């Protein structure tokens, strides 16, 4: 099953789909949020849909929003593919590199990316994203951590490199928290259907030209390991979003031009869908 949110910004309707039929989740929940996830909402929704207990929705012409309501936290892992670390000028890390994005960076998978005024170094980063389903605190192992993940989706960790690296004074979040800098979706797919998130092709293009093409098995720290390590110093709450890192092939490498107004960024992960955003100048 796929979970998504359809409708205008701020008025999205939670939906579950088997790929052909779409059912409204409004009889069960007002949104796909932390409370819904923590109450075993994904399994309850799937059962209700298959039992014919939910009204159908026609998705034709409806905007696709981010598949989860605005999270309380967007936790990001940096340099988590060895080749990307090296193209960024660093050796692969011995522990997780953590930074945060403002939750209001999260937008829909087909919404525009707004280019900050004067920016010439805005970059794309396709990432496997995990959504926390139940509170995770001082977990004992990665195996336990996997049970706290509700599901997976696709994220674009858009980055303004000048603000991230030259203006940051060591804090990457300056270059990560511009509006629209985290397109998310199109779907949330339950962990039961994805496993631990490994073995998935992950890719991106700009204006149809290949940029990134890798596999989530190449993550230095797998998703369960990330959640386990995060839980040792951060209490993760239901609905929190974790971006797990990007593979090589970004603009920072020097091999490709950075994004400009009018560019189309497409990216996807096997089994989790594809997204496409057009870059527009912020006004």
KOLVO-767169 format. One record per residue: residue number from 1; x, y, z of N, C-alpha, C, O, CB in turn. Coordinates in pm, whole numbers, plus 50000, padded with zeros to 5 digits. Atoms other than C-alpha are relative to their C-alpha. Glycine has a CB too. Layout:
<recs>
nr,n_u,n_v,n_w,ca_u,ca_v,ca_w,c_u,c_v,c_w,o_u,o_v,o_w,cb_u,cb_v,cb_w
NUM,X,Y,Z,X,Y,Z,X,Y,Z,X,Y,Z,X,Y,Z
...
</recs>
This chain:
<recs>
nr,n_u,n_v,n_w,ca_u,ca_v,ca_w,c_u,c_v,c_w,o_u,o_v,o_w,cb_u,cb_v,cb_w
1,50083,49880,50000,50000,50000,50000,50087,50126,50000,50200,50126,50050,49905,50000,50122
2,49932,49871,50005,50100,50361,49938,49915,50102,50074,49793,50105,50059,50027,50045,49852
3,50070,49896,49927,50009,50649,50166,50044,50135,49945,50163,50160,49927,50027,49990,50153
4,49971,49869,50058,49985,51001,50028,49895,50100,50047,49797,50065,50112,50003,49991,49845
5,50091,49892,49962,49812,51336,50078,49970,50081,49875,50061,50126,49806,50063,50090,50114
6,50043,49934,50123,49611,51503,49802,49923,50126,50031,49843,50130,50124,49915,49905,49916
7,50077,49877,49985,49483,51858,49768,50088,50122,50013,50211,50111,50011,49910,49990,50119
8,49925,49873,49993,49584,52224,49801,50088,50006,50124,50067,49934,50221,49903,50118,50000
9,49910,49980,49887,49861,52337,50032,49921,50040,50123,49842,50135,50120,50107,50107,49967
10,50069,49972,49876,49732,52332,50388,49864,49935,50011,49801,49943,50117,49986,50145,50016
11,50132,50065,49996,49417,52138,50296,50007,49861,49938,49911,49815,49877,49895,50085,49925
12,49982,50133,50058,49555,51800,50192,49912,49896,50072,49888,49905,50192,50147,49957,50007
13,50081,50109,49946,49339,51490,50241,50088,49875,50006,50153,49842,49906,49871,49975,49913
14,49921,50122,49991,49510,51172,50370,49935,49887,49922,49813,49868,49928,50020,49958,50146
15,50051,50100,50093,49476,50883,50125,50089,49877,50008,50209,49887,50033,49995,50055,49855
16,49925,50123,50018,49580,50519,50092,49962,49942,49864,49847,49952,49821,49973,49898,50115
17,50025,50053,50133,49615,50347,49754,50075,49869,49980,50183,49849,50034,50040,50102,49893
18,49931,50122,50041,49698,50007,49614,50065,50016,49863,50110,49919,49803,49903,49882,49998
19,49945,49971,50131,49821,50176,49296,49894,50018,49894,49921,50076,49788,50093,49892,49959
20,50111,49985,50094,49484,50161,49123,49882,50073,50064,49826,50166,50005,49955,49863,49949
21,50111,49938,49928,49218,50255,49378,50054,50089,50112,50152,50055,50177,49904,49891,50058
22,49960,49906,49896,49246,50552,49615,49885,50013,50099,49770,50035,50061,50038,50139,49939
23,50100,49990,49895,49065,50561,49949,50033,50114,50095,50149,50133,50132,49989,49867,50076
24,49982,49893,49903,49016,50858,50181,50018,49941,50140,49950,49845,50177,49880,50097,49998
25,49976,50043,49862,49150,50813,50534,49926,50087,50101,49944,50070,50222,50149,50001,50029
26,50066,49908,49907,48928,51085,50681,49910,49929,50102,49894,49982,50213,49917,50099,49921
27,50073,50069,49893,48706,50829,50859,50089,49951,50114,50040,49922,50223,49926,49882,49942
28,49907,50049,49898,49020,50723,51049,50085,50109,50062,50119,50100,50180,50089,49897,49940
29,49907,49899,49951,49233,51036,51082,49985,50128,49917,49946,50124,49801,50144,49948,49994
30,50001,49874,50073,49250,51403,50989,50124,50017,49914,50124,50096,49820,49988,50115,50098
31,49876,49984,50075,49607,51361,50861,50092,49882,50028,50072,49806,50122,50070,50134,50035
32,49896,50099,49978,49905,51132,50827,50107,50067,50086,50206,50120,50035,50060,49945,49864
33,49914,49930,49905,50076,51265,51137,50053,49903,50105,50027,49783,50098,49924,50116,50067
34,49940,50084,49899,50262,51137,51439,49901,49918,50079,49925,49800,50105,50079,50082,50093
35,50101,50072,49921,49951,51044,51635,49943,49883,49921,49923,49775,49977,49887,50094,50043
36,50052,50108,50085,49815,50839,51343,50101,49888,49987,50066,49770,49998,49963,50055,49861
37,49897,50101,50016,50146,50661,51289,50021,49920,50128,50037,49798,50125,50130,50064,49955
38,49973,50065,49872,50194,50586,51659,49889,49904,50042,49912,49815,50123,50022,50104,50107
39,50114,50085,49963,49849,50424,51685,49979,49886,49899,49868,49837,49882,49873,50085,50009
40,50005,50108,50099,49933,50162,51420,49908,50037,49884,49838,49952,49828,49953,49869,50066
41,50091,49949,50100,49752,50380,51169,50017,49939,49863,49917,49916,49793,50015,50145,49990
42,49979,50053,50134,49913,50239,50856,49935,49863,49984,49868,49837,49884,50149,49991,49969
43,50061,50133,50007,49806,49883,50931,49849,50006,50010,49778,49934,49939,50056,49910,50111
44,50145,49987,49986,49459,49989,51042,49938,50053,49872,49830,50009,49831,49965,50092,50117
45,50052,49941,50123,49413,50196,50726,49999,49898,49887,49903,49892,49810,50083,50121,49960
46,49996,50103,50104,49521,49913,50498,49887,49900,50018,49820,49863,49922,50136,49927,50000
47,50106,50096,49973,49282,49673,50667,49862,50058,49968,49777,49988,49912,50005,49956,50145
48,50130,49937,50027,48993,49921,50643,49976,50016,49851,49864,49998,49803,49992,50136,50070
49,50014,49985,50144,49060,49986,50275,49964,49868,49934,49873,49862,49852,50128,50056,49938
50,50024,50131,50061,49070,49618,50185,49865,49942,50041,49809,49858,49971,50112,49903,50037
51,50131,50047,49955,48753,49559,50384,49885,50082,49943,49769,50055,49972,49993,50003,50151
52,50103,49917,50062,48567,49824,50184,49936,50098,50095,49822,50140,50075,49895,49914,49942
53,50056,49911,49899,48519,50049,50485,50032,50147,49978,49987,50232,50055,50049,49958,50135
54,49959,49862,50024,48669,50365,50333,49944,50049,49867,49936,49971,49772,50154,50013,50001
55,50051,49946,50126,48523,50596,50066,50113,50019,49898,50226,50049,49935,49929,50134,50024
56,49900,49983,50104,48703,50613,49734,50017,50148,49964,49926,50229,49983,49962,49919,49876
57,49963,49865,50040,48876,50929,49605,50046,49996,49855,50118,49904,49816,50112,50059,50093
58,49949,49985,50136,48933,51037,49245,50118,50096,50004,50099,50215,50031,49887,50051,49901
59,49883,49912,49988,49291,51174,49235,50023,50091,49880,50115,50173,49882,50121,49917,50020
60,49978,49924,50124,49254,51328,48888,50002,50150,50027,49908,50207,50083,49891,49966,49898
61,49988,49855,49988,49377,51685,48886,50037,50051,50137,50052,50171,50155,49874,50061,49960
62,49968,49956,49864,49460,51692,49256,50152,50012,50019,50228,49926,49975,49941,49903,50104
63,49859,49985,49963,49794,51827,49378,50040,49889,50096,49961,49848,50182,50026,50140,50063
64,49946,50098,49906,50011,51569,49553,50087,50074,50101,50186,50137,50065,50083,49890,49925
65,49921,49936,49895,50138,51700,49885,50107,49906,50053,50117,49791,50010,49910,50046,50113
66,49908,50089,49929,50416,51565,50105,49919,49889,50063,49806,49913,50107,50082,50078,50107
67,50081,50112,49952,50306,51219,50222,49977,49997,50150,49900,49915,50199,50063,49873,49960
68,50024,49987,49857,50324,51317,50590,49973,50146,50031,50019,50235,49961,50120,49946,50083
69,50020,49863,49954,50201,51622,50775,50134,50059,50043,50231,49986,50064,49897,50003,50117
70,49874,49936,49964,50465,51878,50866,50060,49935,50126,49997,49935,50231,49980,50151,50021
71,49940,50066,49883,50706,51692,51097,50048,50100,50103,50071,50217,50073,50116,49911,49957
72,49943,49914,49895,50825,51830,51428,50149,50020,49979,50204,50122,50020,49974,49939,50138
73,49856,49991,50023,51184,51761,51321,50035,49937,49867,49978,49835,49828,50078,49932,50113
74,49939,50059,50119,51376,51701,50999,50148,49981,50033,50225,50077,50035,49979,50090,49870
75,49864,50035,49960,51697,51523,51099,50073,49946,49878,50021,49857,49810,50001,49896,50118
76,49929,50036,50123,51958,51484,50826,50136,49941,50032,50203,49982,50127,50016,50122,49908
77,49870,50066,49986,52264,51262,50792,50086,50040,49881,50046,50024,49766,49984,49844,50008
78,49911,49952,50106,52557,51403,50596,50109,49899,49966,50148,49817,50049,50062,50131,50040
79,49885,50078,50047,52830,51232,50392,49984,49852,50032,50074,49790,50088,50129,50052,50063
80,50029,50139,49964,52670,50889,50423,50016,49903,49884,49980,49786,49897,49862,49991,50055
81,49952,50086,50107,52787,50753,50088,50147,50034,49981,50181,50152,49969,49917,50019,49865
82,49857,49973,50003,53165,50715,50063,50041,50086,49882,50120,50180,49898,50077,49869,49997
83,49961,49924,50119,53192,50848,49707,49956,50145,50010,50027,50234,49964,49942,49936,49875
84,50046,49862,49983,52984,51156,49793,50088,50073,50101,50120,50191,50081,49854,50003,50046
85,49912,49935,49903,53199,51227,50098,50129,50046,49931,50176,50158,49954,50034,49904,50117
86,49873,49966,50066,53509,51221,49880,49981,50111,49897,50069,50196,49882,50061,49877,49934
87,50020,49893,50098,53356,51440,49606,49976,50133,50071,49992,50240,50011,49881,49968,49907
88,50019,49879,49919,53276,51689,49887,50130,50044,50066,50133,50146,50135,49893,49976,50105
89,49871,49963,49944,53643,51693,49988,50025,49945,50138,50109,49998,50210,50011,50145,50005
90,49983,50058,49867,53615,51472,50298,50010,49849,49989,49964,49789,49892,49882,50040,50092
91,49997,50145,49990,53689,51116,50397,49870,49952,50062,49806,50026,50136,50121,49953,50082
92,50121,50054,49939,53397,50892,50490,50008,50007,50153,50112,49976,50210,49977,49853,49955
93,49997,49979,49855,53301,50961,50854,49999,49869,50077,49954,49766,50026,49883,50085,50042
94,50000,50116,49913,53349,50719,51142,49874,49993,50086,49851,49892,50153,50123,50001,50089
95,50126,49996,49928,53017,50820,51299,49904,50086,49919,49947,50156,49828,50018,50055,50147
96,50098,49925,50077,52694,50978,51173,50024,50151,50014,50047,50202,50124,49858,49963,50043
97,49995,49853,50005,52717,51345,51070,49856,50049,50000,49779,50010,49913,50080,50052,49874
98,50139,49961,49981,52397,51517,51184,49982,50150,49983,50061,50229,50036,49951,49956,50139
99,50043,49860,50006,52233,51846,51088,49848,50001,49988,49786,49896,49971,50068,50077,49880
100,50146,49988,49998,51877,51976,51088,49953,50099,49894,50024,50194,49858,49951,50044,50139
101,50068,49906,50089,51642,52145,50844,49874,50049,50070,49816,49978,50152,49966,49935,49862
102,50126,49951,49945,51348,52365,50938,49886,49916,49942,49885,49888,49822,49979,50152,49969
103,50111,50083,50052,51027,52156,50912,49922,50065,49886,49863,49994,49805,49906,49968,50110
104,50077,49938,50107,50871,52417,50683,50071,49995,49864,50020,50049,49766,49970,50145,50035
105,49939,50027,50130,51120,52320,50411,49926,49890,49924,49940,49878,49803,50148,49962,50017
106,50067,50116,50061,50902,52013,50346,49883,50047,49914,49792,50114,49961,49950,49902,50110
107,50107,49968,50095,50683,52054,50036,49967,49874,49922,50026,49769,49945,50043,50117,49903
108,50042,50115,50079,50514,51825,49787,50103,49958,49897,50194,50035,49866,49871,50030,49933
109,49900,50055,50093,50703,51608,49537,50002,50066,49863,50098,50048,49787,49976,49855,49984
110,50004,49931,50130,50596,51819,49238,49992,50151,50017,49973,50224,49920,49880,49950,49918
111,49999,49856,49976,50604,52161,49402,50130,50062,49951,50231,49993,49938,49980,50030,50150
112,49880,49929,50046,50851,52424,49279,50105,50008,50110,50073,50015,50229,49963,50141,49951
113,49888,49964,49914,51194,52467,49433,50028,50148,49976,50054,50188,49863,50128,49911,49972
114,49979,49857,50014,51239,52840,49500,50147,50034,50020,50204,50011,50127,49913,50076,50100
115,49859,49964,49999,51587,52966,49416,50020,50126,50083,49960,50229,50052,50053,50021,49855
116,49982,49881,49917,51708,53206,49688,50056,50117,49919,50133,50096,49826,50094,49969,50117
117,49951,49884,50074,51775,53563,49568,50153,50003,49993,50220,49996,50096,49949,50128,50065
118,49856,49991,50020,52125,53587,49421,50075,49869,50006,50197,49868,49987,50056,50090,50101
119,49931,50127,49986,52200,53217,49465,50053,49950,49867,49982,49950,49766,49908,49897,50062
120,49939,50064,50118,52440,53059,49214,50052,49860,50034,50117,49796,49951,50114,50088,49945
121,49945,50129,49957,52519,52744,49413,49893,49913,50068,49921,49847,50168,50118,50021,50096
122,50105,50087,49947,52186,52571,49480,50010,49862,49936,50023,49850,49814,49858,50061,49975
123,49965,50136,50040,52226,52194,49459,49885,49904,50030,49798,49934,50112,50128,49954,50072
124,50098,50107,49981,52013,51877,49443,50064,49887,50079,50186,49869,50073,49945,49949,49862
125,49950,50118,49929,52047,51569,49668,49885,49901,50019,49801,49921,50107,50062,50040,50139
126,50102,50102,49981,51824,51263,49626,50037,49916,50123,50153,49879,50141,49985,49910,49873
127,49973,50074,49878,51788,51076,49955,49884,49906,50035,49767,49938,50012,50026,50096,50116
128,50098,50088,49936,51610,50780,50110,49962,50064,50133,50049,50095,50215,50058,49854,50020
129,50048,49939,49877,51395,50925,50388,49920,49899,50080,49841,49823,50025,49915,50126,49970
130,50073,50088,49909,51264,50735,50690,49910,50085,50089,49946,50196,50128,50098,49915,50085
131,50096,49931,49914,50960,50836,50896,49983,49918,50128,49954,49798,50122,49862,50022,49928
132,50010,50069,49872,50951,50749,51266,49853,49971,50031,49766,50057,50014,50064,50085,50113
133,50137,50040,49969,50641,50557,51375,49969,49997,50148,49856,50026,50188,49973,49867,49943
134,50019,50003,49855,50690,50516,51748,50123,50061,50067,50233,50058,50012,49975,49856,50050
135,49895,49927,49929,50898,50703,52004,50126,49914,50016,50118,49799,50059,49950,50046,50138
136,49873,50073,49996,51265,50601,51989,50096,50070,50095,50136,50184,50072,50063,49988,49858
137,49919,49939,49894,51478,50663,52299,50095,49894,50057,50050,49791,50106,49910,50059,50113
138,49899,50091,49946,51805,50492,52402,49975,49855,49958,49967,49765,50041,50003,50010,50152
139,50028,50135,50051,51741,50192,52180,50121,49910,50021,50234,49957,50033,49963,50005,49849
140,49894,50095,49966,51942,49877,52240,50076,49948,49880,50187,49897,49895,49941,49885,50075
141,49936,50058,50117,52024,49779,51881,49935,50053,49872,49824,50106,49877,49991,49846,50004
142,50063,49965,50127,51966,49854,51512,49876,49915,49972,49781,49964,49911,50099,49984,49887
143,50117,50086,50022,51725,49558,51505,49878,50058,50071,49768,50059,50015,50029,49857,50050
144,50110,49935,49930,51512,49727,51768,49960,50129,49931,49842,50162,49923,50039,50028,50146
145,50027,49872,50065,51544,50058,51583,49909,49984,49879,49822,50067,49856,50131,50066,49957
146,50080,50021,50120,51392,49914,51265,49852,49993,50033,49768,50032,49951,50043,49873,49928
147,50140,50012,49960,51070,49845,51455,49937,50135,50032,49815,50144,50046,49988,49909,50120
148,50052,49866,49970,51035,50218,51527,49980,50084,49874,49939,50199,49882,50095,50073,50095
149,50013,49928,50127,51031,50317,51157,49866,49964,49937,49838,49847,49913,50116,49966,49903
150,50132,50025,50060,50681,50357,51008,50013,49965,49853,49943,49876,49804,49910,50122,50016
151,49987,50023,50142,50795,50369,50647,50104,50088,49937,50177,50160,50006,49869,50021,49933
152,49896,49932,50075,51010,50519,50376,49938,50082,49887,49829,50053,49839,50100,49898,49944
153,50042,49916,50110,50979,50789,50112,50123,50061,49934,50236,50032,49972,49902,50110,50047
154,49893,49937,50077,51187,50998,49869,50012,50146,50042,49911,50216,50053,49973,49988,49847
155,49977,49860,49965,51345,51330,49968,50104,50061,49908,50193,49992,49858,50046,50012,50146
156,49898,49921,50067,51538,51599,49786,50054,50100,50103,49988,50199,50135,49943,50073,49870
157,49936,49913,49900,51775,51758,50039,50068,50115,49926,50190,50119,49914,50103,49921,50088
158,49947,49887,50076,51815,52080,49839,50093,50081,50090,50065,50101,50209,49884,50090,49943
159,49896,49935,49920,52124,52272,49951,50054,50122,49927,50083,50117,49808,50114,49901,50031
160,49933,49881,50055,52259,52623,49897,50143,49996,50054,50166,50021,50172,49926,50135,50041
161,49866,50034,49956,52632,52553,49908,50077,50120,50058,50156,50102,50151,50077,49942,49886
162,49928,49885,49942,52761,52907,49972,49960,50020,50146,50045,50039,50232,49972,50130,49918
163,50047,49985,49862,52543,52937,50281,50039,49880,50086,50067,49895,50205,49847,50019,50002
164,49965,50120,49924,52619,52579,50384,50148,49999,50038,50182,49960,50150,49967,49876,49920
165,49857,50020,49980,52998,52599,50350,50077,50129,50027,50160,50133,50118,50057,49933,49880
166,49924,49877,49979,53126,52958,50319,49941,50088,50111,50016,50151,50186,50006,50078,49870
167,50064,49911,49903,52872,53139,50537,49955,49927,50126,49892,49988,50213,49881,50067,49936
168,50060,50082,49895,52799,52859,50779,50064,50015,50136,49998,49999,50238,50004,49858,49960
169,49923,50002,49876,53071,52902,51042,49988,49862,50066,49986,49850,50189,49952,50111,50098
170,50002,50137,49951,53049,52525,51073,49863,49939,50017,49852,49820,50047,50069,49993,50128
171,50136,50051,49981,52670,52490,51090,49930,49991,49864,49893,50093,49806,49918,50090,50098
172,50053,50019,50136,52531,52341,50768,49857,50050,49983,49816,50080,49871,50006,49855,49964
173,50143,49970,50012,52169,52430,50846,49972,50131,49929,49863,50148,49873,49937,50002,50136
174,50022,49874,50072,52213,52782,50704,49972,49976,49853,49888,50043,49793,50122,50092,50015
175,50017,50027,50142,52236,52635,50356,49894,49897,49970,49873,49862,49854,50128,49956,49942
176,50096,50108,50017,51966,52375,50412,49856,50041,50027,49764,49966,49994,50036,49887,50089
177,50133,49969,49945,51668,52563,50553,49924,50107,49922,49827,50162,49975,50014,50044,50140
178,50080,49910,50082,51553,52790,50270,49864,49935,49970,49851,49812,49967,50074,50034,49867
179,50133,50052,50031,51183,52756,50187,50006,49906,49878,50084,49929,49786,49900,50116,49973
180,50016,50101,50107,51091,52459,49961,50121,49908,49984,50129,49836,49885,49973,50070,49868
181,49875,50075,50017,51431,52293,50022,49990,49854,50044,50093,49791,50071,50110,50068,50076
182,50012,50143,49971,51286,51949,50104,49876,49941,49933,49786,49896,50003,49995,49977,50151
183,50109,50073,50066,51047,51816,49837,49998,49856,50050,50102,49792,50063,50015,50004,49846
184,50013,50131,49936,50910,51490,49979,49888,49922,49933,49782,49976,49905,49974,50014,50151
185,50104,50086,50055,50720,51197,49833,50037,49948,49861,50151,49963,49817,49868,50075,49993
186,50144,49979,49986,50516,51105,49641,49929,49917,50108,49821,49955,50154,49936,49971,49872
187,50073,50090,49911,50432,50819,49879,50081,49972,50125,50203,49988,50127,49967,49868,49929
188,49940,50067,49886,50502,50682,50222,49967,49852,49987,49850,49814,49981,49947,50059,50137
189,50018,50144,50014,50554,50307,50190,50038,49933,50132,50148,49957,50182,50086,49942,49880
190,49973,50060,49869,50531,50099,50511,50127,49916,50001,50164,49854,49901,49884,49916,50042
191,49876,50076,49983,50847,49937,50645,49979,49852,49965,50069,49788,49912,50051,50013,50143
192,50026,50141,50029,50684,49595,50611,50016,49966,49852,50044,49852,49818,49860,49963,50044
193,49989,50023,50144,50694,49639,50232,50139,50033,49946,50171,49999,49832,49897,50080,49927
194,49869,49952,50047,51045,49787,50212,50115,49929,50071,50226,49925,50018,50012,50150,50021
195,49893,50060,49922,51242,49601,50477,50084,50107,50068,50030,50202,50125,50089,49912,49912
196,49911,49904,49935,51546,49789,50604,50042,50114,49910,50125,50196,49949,50122,49930,50051
197,49968,49890,50091,51563,50020,50303,50123,49978,49914,50161,50067,49838,50017,50125,50077
198,49881,50027,50080,51869,49856,50147,49961,49938,49866,49850,49888,49849,50097,49907,50075
199,50019,50065,50128,51905,49732,49790,49912,50074,49902,49862,50014,49807,49943,49868,50023
200,50088,49921,50087,51710,50014,49626,50082,50093,49911,50167,50167,49960,49900,50080,50084
201,49935,49903,50089,51831,50201,49319,49952,50140,50034,49833,50162,50059,49972,49967,49851
202,50030,49861,49967,51846,50575,49388,50067,50089,49895,50185,50071,49865,50051,50036,50146
203,49948,49927,50116,51889,50833,49110,49943,50141,49993,49842,50173,50057,49968,49924,49871
204,50052,49866,50028,51846,51193,48996,50045,50044,49861,50147,49998,49810,50048,50102,50108
205,49964,49936,50126,51847,51392,48671,49968,50149,50010,49885,50191,50091,49924,49934,49881
206,50032,49859,50015,51850,51762,48584,49979,50027,49852,50068,50004,49771,50113,50092,50059
207,50037,49978,50141,51674,51859,48262,50024,49876,49914,50067,49885,49800,50078,50118,49943
208,49989,50125,50073,51680,51494,48162,50139,49940,49994,50156,49831,49941,49951,50018,49865
209,49863,50050,50004,52056,51454,48204,50034,49930,50132,50006,49984,50239,50100,50115,49973
210,49970,50076,49879,52179,51189,48451,50094,50076,50093,50188,50143,50049,50062,49867,49964
211,49915,49940,49897,52331,51314,48775,50045,49893,50101,50162,49857,50105,49925,50116,50072
212,49968,50102,49900,52316,51054,49054,49941,49866,49958,49832,49861,49900,49948,50042,50140
213,50050,50134,50028,52278,50679,49012,50075,49904,50090,50191,49872,50065,50016,49962,49848
214,49933,50082,49901,52354,50456,49306,49900,49901,50058,49796,49874,49998,50062,50089,50113
215,50085,50098,49934,52201,50204,49546,50007,50023,50150,50114,50052,50204,50042,49855,49963
216,50002,49974,49856,52093,50239,49907,50082,49898,50079,50109,49920,50197,49857,50000,50051
217,49909,50094,49934,52306,49934,49990,50138,50062,50021,50218,50009,50099,50012,49872,49919
218,49871,49934,49986,52602,50173,49956,50003,50102,50113,50105,50168,50134,50036,50068,49872
219,49997,49914,49881,52497,50375,50262,50109,49952,50095,50123,49833,50120,49862,50000,50071
220,49898,50036,49901,52785,50385,50511,49930,49951,50127,49964,49846,50182,50093,50121,50032
221,50082,50039,49886,52536,50374,50797,49859,49973,49949,49793,50064,49899,50000,50111,50111
222,50134,50034,50044,52215,50189,50715,49894,50070,50083,49925,50128,50188,49979,49851,50005
223,50105,49923,49934,51880,50330,50818,49979,49956,50144,49968,50041,50233,49869,49986,49922
224,50019,50047,49863,51835,50110,51125,50115,50043,50090,50094,50079,50206,49986,49847,50003
225,49883,49954,49923,52188,50195,51238,49989,50149,50031,50024,50193,50141,50130,49971,49923
226,50017,49856,49979,52113,50565,51193,49902,50027,50113,49930,50105,50204,49951,50069,49870
227,50102,49978,49897,51798,50549,51404,50052,49956,50137,50028,50023,50237,49870,49923,49965
228,49940,50047,49874,51979,50346,51671,50096,50104,50055,50088,50140,50173,50073,49865,49979
229,49901,49903,49952,52265,50597,51691,49935,50132,50039,49971,50191,50141,50106,50024,49893
230,50069,49876,49965,52036,50899,51686,49932,49989,50137,49932,50084,50215,49896,50036,49894
231,50075,50018,49876,51836,50753,51975,50087,50009,50124,50035,50022,50235,49929,49867,49997
232,49912,49991,49885,52143,50763,52197,50017,50144,50049,50062,50168,50161,50136,49942,49967
233,49987,49860,49956,52136,51144,52205,49881,50088,49960,49879,50206,49993,50127,50059,49944
234,50119,49924,50039,51801,51252,52056,49878,49909,50013,49878,49796,49963,50013,50054,49853
235,50124,50076,49995,51452,51132,52141,49923,50026,49871,49884,50139,49843,49914,50039,50126
236,50071,49988,50127,51283,51067,51807,49852,49975,50025,49815,49877,50090,50056,49901,49894
237,50144,50008,49976,50907,51123,51803,49927,49951,49874,49977,49968,49763,49946,50138,50043
238,50079,50041,50117,50638,50973,51576,49977,50117,49904,49942,50227,49946,49865,49941,50045
239,50015,49897,50102,50622,51166,51251,50128,50072,49965,50132,50145,49865,49900,50099,50043
240,49873,49938,50034,50984,51283,51263,50053,49942,49869,50034,49824,49839,50103,49980,50114
241,49945,50038,50130,51159,51273,50925,50151,49993,50008,50215,50081,50065,49956,50100,49890
242,49855,50015,50003,51513,51145,50873,50045,49986,49856,50009,49889,49789,50046,49878,50084
243,49935,50010,50130,51702,51215,50550,50134,49930,50020,50215,49973,50103,50020,50142,49934
244,49889,50089,49965,51971,50948,50532,50129,50021,49922,50223,49943,49939,49957,49861,49983
245,49877,49972,50073,52230,51099,50296,49983,49980,49851,49891,49911,49806,50111,49912,50051
246,50011,50001,50147,52292,51138,49924,50123,49938,49936,50233,49952,49990,49979,50142,49946
247,49884,50054,50071,52516,50953,49675,50071,50106,49917,50026,50221,49908,49958,49884,49911
248,49922,49907,50082,52776,51113,49450,49920,50043,49878,49824,49977,49837,50133,49936,49957
249,50062,49950,50121,52677,51321,49148,49928,50130,50018,49837,50162,49941,49906,49900,49947
250,50063,49870,49975,52580,51659,49292,50083,50112,49939,50195,50090,49893,49981,50024,50152
251,49930,49886,50057,52676,52005,49174,50129,50034,50073,50224,50084,50012,49911,50118,50000
252,49882,49971,49920,52927,52041,49457,50123,49928,49948,50236,49970,49974,49976,49963,50144
253,49887,50077,50053,53143,51784,49279,50081,50079,49900,50198,50047,49876,49949,49872,49935
254,49933,49924,50106,53232,52043,49013,49982,49941,49862,50027,49998,49763,50145,50009,50030
255,50021,50066,50130,53126,51803,48738,49877,50050,49927,49862,50029,49807,49990,49851,50019
256,50126,49956,50058,52786,51965,48682,49971,50143,50044,50015,50184,50152,49884,49905,50040
257,50041,49866,49956,52643,52318,48688,49896,49992,50111,49819,49897,50119,49946,50081,49882
258,50103,49990,49897,52435,52421,48986,49866,50033,49935,49859,50059,49815,50038,50106,50106
259,50135,49978,50051,52062,52475,48950,49975,50146,49967,50025,50236,50034,49897,49952,50102
260,50043,49867,50039,51915,52774,48774,49851,50002,49975,49789,49896,49960,50074,50048,49877
261,50145,49988,50023,51563,52906,48722,49962,49931,49869,50027,49949,49766,49958,50149,49996
262,50048,50073,50116,51371,52685,48480,50047,49856,49993,49991,49777,49917,50041,50069,49878
263,49952,50139,50000,51566,52366,48551,49893,49908,50059,49817,49947,50147,50131,49988,50081
264,50087,50100,49942,51367,52050,48618,50085,49892,50066,50171,49831,50001,49907,49939,49892
265,49930,50103,49925,51499,51815,48887,49906,49881,50017,49797,49895,50073,50049,50053,50139
266,50077,50124,49984,51370,51458,48872,50084,49903,50082,50205,49896,50065,49960,49938,49861
267,49926,50097,49920,51463,51190,49120,49905,49891,50048,49784,49909,50052,50069,50068,50119
268,50084,50110,49957,51342,50858,49247,50078,49890,50067,50201,49886,50063,49925,49944,49884
269,49945,50117,49934,51400,50541,49443,49909,49883,49967,49787,49895,49973,50014,50022,50155
270,50079,50118,50035,51290,50191,49340,49896,49970,50107,49928,49964,50226,50091,49879,49980
271,50107,50037,49909,50954,50106,49496,49940,50114,50079,49837,50097,50143,50050,49900,50093
272,50048,49886,49922,50909,50451,49648,49951,50114,49913,49903,50215,49964,50110,50050,50091
273,50053,49900,50091,50818,50650,49338,50101,50103,49955,50219,50098,49992,49886,50069,50063
274,49918,49894,50058,50953,50952,49155,49938,50136,50030,49817,50148,50050,50017,49979,49847
275,50050,49863,49985,50925,51325,49203,50068,50090,49896,50174,50057,49844,50026,50052,50145
276,49946,49905,50098,50985,51622,48972,49965,50140,50044,49849,50172,50066,49944,49971,49858
277,50018,49862,49957,51034,51984,49071,50063,50095,49900,50170,50066,49846,50060,50023,50140
278,49945,49896,50085,51087,52294,48860,50059,50110,50090,49999,50148,50190,49891,50059,49904
279,49933,49895,49925,51329,52557,48988,49946,50135,49954,49948,50165,49835,50155,49992,49982
280,50051,49866,50027,51177,52906,49009,50073,50101,50087,50119,50066,50196,49847,50008,50024
281,49937,49895,49919,51324,53233,49132,49902,50041,50111,49785,50066,50085,50039,50124,49912
282,50083,49953,49888,51193,53328,49477,49974,50147,49982,50062,50221,49939,50068,49973,50137
283,50037,49860,50014,51007,53659,49477,49942,50049,50130,49903,50166,50140,49900,50020,49886
</recs>
